[in-house]
Amino acid sequence: MTKSVATFNTLDASWLLLMLVTSANAFIAETAEPSLAITALICGSIAFKGRRIMDYFMELNHANSTIQFFMRSYFHVFQALIFLSDLFAEELAQITSL
């Protein structure tokens, strides 16, 4: 009978880091005043988390380079769109109002 020894590996460290970043994002979202700096910080952390999930949980760092490019681009483009929608919120509201 072999005895299993619990070890703290890279996957565990990635999960813990993701939980800490998510908790920090929630704290910032609940306490900070809305600003472009906060939006940029949150967008950056979401892009970081997406990359971490792709590399360590989905194991896309070993995938075809085309798949890697499109998946990584998705997270960066999506964050840029969030930032731009906050930057031009007034203009977007005027365009979309009846």
Steps between C-alpha positions, in 0.01 A plus 500: 500500500647834398441813697400809302685815596328829433727740314454862407563516126479762225133431437420561867703821498318617186162429657597684818627798299177510298294500820708782648472713185125435482457596865705816446286589196181453702637715782603776259165487320311537828713774657670712234351799325445435128786630286695410189794389715279251686354379171851453358609312812201267488541443124867418547427254777228331293743464208761358739250252642387395153857435393569305819191285448591433137855400583455300821145366501420466130867422419489711185867588538560162332238554226541604141637854469193614303267386778723672756496823299122513466429407861749753636374765259147442622595590856694809398242627250215439746679703769573782256130515409403520867746783555387688189135465598581659837712769335224595256201427725333837445535481123366144493203604715418783259528277195278227646233715666162546338 
